[in-house]
């Protein structure tokens, strides 16, 4: 349940969803992707408000990316009814991290990675021994100027099509946050071995599927005091308590990451 208390700088956008068809040939020229996306038509004032809110979301993740504060990122993604992806990542700037990943796929074991400075180790499941990475590989993968956490790199945190509106102060599950949300563009992918444009019948069928697709929203909650990210949720309309994707950021001061072997 999300309670919206005030949104003094939020504005109502005039949106008119509509279809957009495009055919994109793949690198072989034999497979065609048909995508239907929502198109939002914004008034000038609303567009300006959305841009300002977008900047606030980007600034929050930039604060996290450039901070020396330790943090934990817990990610849960519902892939389908039989598979759930989970990852727990801990970051201890400037150069220590630990990740534990469970893909949820049959036959794929849990993997764990630890990086300490120029060295890194990995293992599959906690029963197996650690294997040290080749010298230089940790720096090559994690040592870039954008930081160790790929998920919050500036060019990845706000994908194209995510235009955030400000929700102001909100209460979600008994905690108060600064809230932001963006409508996620709908997309339908269809494959064909023909290079011809889709027929009218095919377009009608795709449009029918498009209209039945539930609208998804991305909602970001920031801590009221620090303005750092706390929750990043992807959920269908009115399903915020049951998101398809959830990223939870916490900031414990006792994170400790040491080499698993001498």
Secondary structure, 3 states (H helix, E strand, C coil): CEEEEECCCCCCCCCCCCCCEEEEECCCCCCEEEEECCCCCCCHHHHHHHHHHHHHHHHHHHHHHHCCCCEEEEEEEEEECCEEEEEEEEEECCCEEEEEEECCCCCCCCEEEEEECCEEEEEECCCCCCEECCCCHHHHHHCCCCCCCHHHCCCCCCCCCCCEEEEEEEEECCEEEEEEEEEECCCCCCCCCCCCCCCHHHHHHHHHHHHHCCCEEEEEEECCCCCCEEEEEEEECCCHHHCCEEEEEECCCCCCCCCCCC
